[in-house]
């Protein structure tokens, strides 16, 4: 199922787009494709321009120091800017940090004088740094990183501006989030929920659902920070149970056997055994495309019946 209001028209790639037809329109599946390494986040406001890679950007030395420290600690750094704006209005460095890995994800922000004012070790420990305060509203990131991939700017820029009109002060343009073929990409923080192939209407629907504590499965790429097969397992449980609450579905344990992944997943107050395996998707352009798309198919889904232990009767 796809949502109306597609930017750019269905199956009409823009100039310079090398992605298979359907990637940007919701015609191809996007589930289980959220960035695996994004458990913790560091967002740094900087108006740009942004080079293809953060280390090559013309940034103040203090910002490069923050990016290097974050990368070393396994925190995902992102540059952000307000849609349509290219001038900083703050003195100091405006940052946001987020923990998507905890049982209760959080996001906090602050304005710091320099790198030594932000304790990134505390972020990895799940503690809000002293220089930041918790943010009660969700934060929405739209990838508009043109130097990384032209499609992100072509589709992401108008989407970011449209979404910012609906949800002012919560929307940011951001650097590369992963998955250019799924532009426009939307990330919902603090939970690290990824959406791809977004139209303006689909983005508004997804953002409003997140503000209400729910996900929309249409164009939902998955939850960042966990392996793709486990994202797939959660996705299939949501389909099976109809549980759309943000925290209602989660993998409890998993086991890899070759290419097949077995996971035990909590959802709708029950536990399920889910088995998934990767599959290569045949794209509409066939061998004409250099890209291949890997997704996941459901092999087995069973509800786990609790074992009741009892002692045998004495004779």
C-alpha positions in Angstrom: 0.0 0.0 0.0 1.3 3.5 -0.8 0.3 6.9 0.4 -0.8 9.7 -1.9 0.9 12.9 -2.6 4.1 11.5 -4.1 6.8 14.1 -4.7 8.0 14.0 -8.3 5.3 11.7 -9.6 5.1 7.9 -9.5 8.0 6.1 -11.1 9.5 9.2 -12.6 13.1 9.4 -11.4 14.6 12.9 -11.4 17.7 14.0 -13.3 20.7 12.0 -12.3 18.7 9.4 -10.3 20.3 6.0 -10.7 17.9 4.2 -8.3 15.5 1.5 -9.5 12.0 2.7 -10.4 9.7 2.6 -7.4 12.4 3.3 -4.8 11.2 6.9 -4.1 7.4 6.3 -4.5 6.6 3.5 -2.0 6.1 1.0 -4.8 9.0 -1.2 -3.5 9.2 -2.5 0.0 11.4 -0.6 2.5 11.0 -2.6 5.7 14.0 -3.8 7.6 16.4 -1.2 6.2 16.9 1.3 9.0 20.5 2.1 9.9 21.9 -0.6 12.1 24.6 1.4 13.9 22.4 4.3 15.1 21.8 3.6 18.8 23.0 6.9 20.1 22.9 10.3 18.4 24.7 13.6 18.3 23.0 16.3 16.3 25.1 19.5 15.6 23.5 22.5 14.1 25.5 23.9 11.2 24.0 25.6 8.2 26.4 24.2 5.6 27.4 23.7 2.9 27.9 20.0 3.6 30.5 17.9 1.8 29.8 14.3 0.8 31.3 13.0 4.1 31.3 14.8 7.5 35.1 14.6 7.8 35.5 16.6 4.6 33.1 19.4 5.6 34.4 22.9 6.2 33.5 23.0 9.8 34.9 24.8 12.9 37.6 22.8 14.6 35.4 22.3 17.7 32.7 20.7 15.6 35.2 18.3 14.0 36.4 17.4 17.5 32.9 16.6 18.6 32.3 14.4 15.5 35.5 12.5 16.0 34.7 11.9 19.7 31.2 10.7 18.9 32.3 8.4 16.2 35.0 6.9 18.5 32.3 6.1 21.1 29.8 4.6 18.6 27.5 7.7 18.7 26.1 8.6 15.3 26.9 12.3 14.4 24.6 14.3 12.2 24.7 17.9 11.0 21.3 19.6 11.1 19.8 22.9 10.0 16.4 24.5 10.0 14.5 24.0 6.7 15.0 27.0 4.5 17.5 28.7 6.8 21.2 28.9 6.4 22.2 31.3 9.2 23.0 30.4 12.8 21.3 32.5 15.3 22.8 31.0 18.4 26.2 31.8 20.0 28.2 28.7 20.8 27.4 25.2 19.4 23.8 24.0 19.4 23.7 20.3 20.0 21.2 17.5 20.7 22.0 14.1 22.0 19.7 11.1 22.0 19.6 7.5 23.3 17.5 5.3 21.2 18.7 2.1 22.8 17.3 2.5 26.3 13.9 1.1 27.5 12.7 4.7 27.6 14.5 6.5 24.8 15.2 10.2 25.3 16.5 13.3 23.6 18.1 16.4 25.1 19.6 19.6 23.9 22.0 22.4 24.9 24.2 25.2 23.7 27.9 24.6 24.5 31.0 26.7 24.3 33.2 23.8 23.1 33.7 20.0 23.0 34.7 19.8 26.7 31.3 21.1 27.7 29.5 18.0 26.4 30.1 14.7 28.2 29.5 12.1 25.4 30.5 9.2 27.7 27.4 9.9 29.7 25.2 9.5 26.6 26.6 6.0 26.0 25.9 5.3 29.6 22.2 6.3 29.1 22.6 9.5 31.2 21.6 13.0 30.1 24.8 15.2 30.0 24.8 18.0 32.6 25.1 20.6 29.8 21.8 19.5 28.2 18.1 19.4 29.2 15.5 16.9 28.2 13.3 17.8 25.2 9.6 16.8 25.7 8.7 17.1 22.0 9.9 14.6 19.3 12.4 15.6 16.7 12.1 14.9 13.0 15.0 14.7 10.7 14.7 14.8 6.9 17.8 13.9 4.9 18.6 16.7 2.4 22.3 15.8 1.9 22.7 16.8 -1.8 26.5 16.1 -2.0 25.9 12.6 -0.7 23.1 11.9 -3.2 21.1 14.3 -5.4 17.8 12.5 -4.7 18.0 13.4 -1.0 17.9 17.1 -1.9 15.6 16.8 -4.8 12.9 15.0 -2.8 14.0 15.8 0.8 14.1 19.6 0.6 10.5 20.2 -0.4 9.4 17.6 2.1 11.3 19.1 5.0 9.9 22.6 4.2 6.4 21.2 4.0 6.6 19.2 7.2 8.1 22.2 9.0 5.0 24.3 8.2 2.8 21.6 9.8 5.1 20.9 12.8 7.2 24.1 13.3 10.3 23.9 15.6 10.4 20.1 15.5 11.7 19.5 12.0 15.4 19.7 10.8 17.2 19.0 7.6 20.0 16.6 8.2 23.1 15.0 6.7 23.2 11.5 5.4 21.1 9.0 7.4 21.6 5.9 5.3 19.6 4.5 2.4 19.7 7.1 -0.4 17.6 4.8 -2.6 14.7 5.4 -0.1 14.8 9.2 -0.3 13.0 11.1 1.0 14.1 9.6 4.4 12.5 10.6 7.7 13.9 9.8 11.1 11.8 10.1 14.3 13.8 10.7 17.5 14.3 9.8 20.2 13.2 6.2 19.2 15.2 6.1 16.0 12.3 5.1 13.8 13.1 5.3 10.1 10.7 6.0 7.2 11.6 6.0 3.5 10.2 6.8 0.1 8.2 9.5 1.8 5.7 11.8 0.1 4.7 15.0 1.9 1.3 13.4 2.9 3.0 10.2 4.1 5.5 12.2 6.2 2.8 14.3 7.9 0.9 11.1 8.7 4.0 9.3 10.1 5.0 12.3 12.2 1.5 12.7 13.6 1.3 9.0 14.4 4.7 9.2 16.2 3.5 12.2 18.3 0.6 9.9 19.3 2.9 7.1 20.2 2.3 4.9 17.2 3.9 3.8 13.9 2.5 3.6 10.4 3.6 0.5 8.6 3.3 2.0 5.1 6.9 3.1 4.2 8.2 2.2 7.7 11.9 1.2 7.3 12.3 -0.1 10.9 13.9 0.8 14.2 17.5 1.9 14.0 20.2 0.3 16.1 19.2 -3.3 15.7 20.2 -5.8 12.9 18.0 -5.8 9.8 16.7 -9.4 10.3 15.4 -8.3 13.8 13.8 -5.2 12.2 12.0 -7.6 9.9 10.9 -9.8 12.7 9.3 -6.8 14.5 7.7 -5.7 11.3 6.0 -9.1 10.7 4.8 -9.2 14.3 3.2 -5.8 13.9 1.4 -7.0 10.7 0.3 -10.2 12.5 -0.9 -8.6 15.7 -1.9 -5.1 14.5 0.1 -3.6 17.4 1.2 -0.2 16.2 2.4 1.3 19.5 5.9 2.5 19.4 7.1 0.5 22.3 4.7 -2.4 22.0 6.8 -4.7 19.8 10.5 -5.6 20.6 12.9 -8.5 20.1 13.8 -10.3 23.3 16.4 -12.7 21.9 17.6 -14.1 18.6 19.8 -16.7 17.0 21.4 -16.8 13.6 21.7 -20.1 11.7 23.4 -19.4 8.4 21.3 -16.9 6.6 18.2 -17.7 8.7 17.4 -15.7 11.8 15.2 -17.0 14.6 13.9 -14.4 17.0 11.6 -14.3 20.0 9.5 -11.2 19.9 7.2 -9.5 22.4 4.0 -8.0 21.0 0.4 -7.3 22.1 1.1 -8.9 25.5 2.3 -12.2 24.0 5.5 -13.8 22.8 6.1 -15.1 19.4 8.8 -17.2 17.6 9.6 -15.6 14.3 11.9 -17.0 11.6 13.0 -14.8 8.7 15.5 -15.1 5.8 16.9 -12.6 3.3 15.7 -12.5 -0.3 16.8 -10.5 -3.3 14.1 -8.4 -4.8 13.6 -8.3 -8.5 13.4 -4.6 -9.4 11.2 -3.3 -12.3 14.2 -2.4 -14.4 15.7 -5.9 -14.1 19.4 -6.3 -15.0 19.5 -2.7 -16.2 20.0 -1.5 -12.6 23.3 -1.8 -10.9 21.6 -1.9 -7.5 20.1 -5.1 -6.0 17.6 -4.8 -3.2 17.7 -7.2 -0.3 14.7 -7.6 1.8 13.4 -10.3 4.2 10.6 -12.8 3.9 8.7 -14.5 6.7 9.4 -18.2 7.1 7.6 -19.0 10.4 5.6 -17.2 12.9 4.2 -19.0 16.0 2.8 -17.8 19.3 4.9 -19.2 22.1 2.8 -21.0 24.7 4.2 -20.6 28.3 5.5 -23.8 29.8 3.8 -24.8 33.0 6.0 -26.9 35.2 4.5 -29.4 37.7 6.0 -32.2 39.8 4.8 -35.7 39.0 2.5 -37.4 41.5 4.1 -39.6 44.1 3.1 -43.2 44.1 
